Amino acid sequence: VAVFGHLNPDTDSIATAIGYAALLRSMGINAKAYRLGDLNTETEFVLNTAQVQSPDVLSEDIPDGSEVVLVDHNERE
């Protein structure tokens, strides 16, 4: 399961993707957090302070039939 937020990821979008992917993994579901764009300065600071690795950029199209979870998002596209 790919977990990601909106195109201009801010701190709550990144933190939610990381947290929800971790929750899914704790339930035995193969999940990974991604981001769709560059991190802003605030988000970099938060992740560095918490010593949490930034999610990888989702740089490829998601294959049809893949499971995704959109977080901190208000659009379907």
Buried (B, 14 or more C-beta within 10 A) or exposed (E): BBBBBBEEBBBEBBBBBBEBBEEBBEEEEEBBBBBBBEBBEEBBEBBEEEEEEBBEBBEEEEEEEEEEBBBBBEEEE
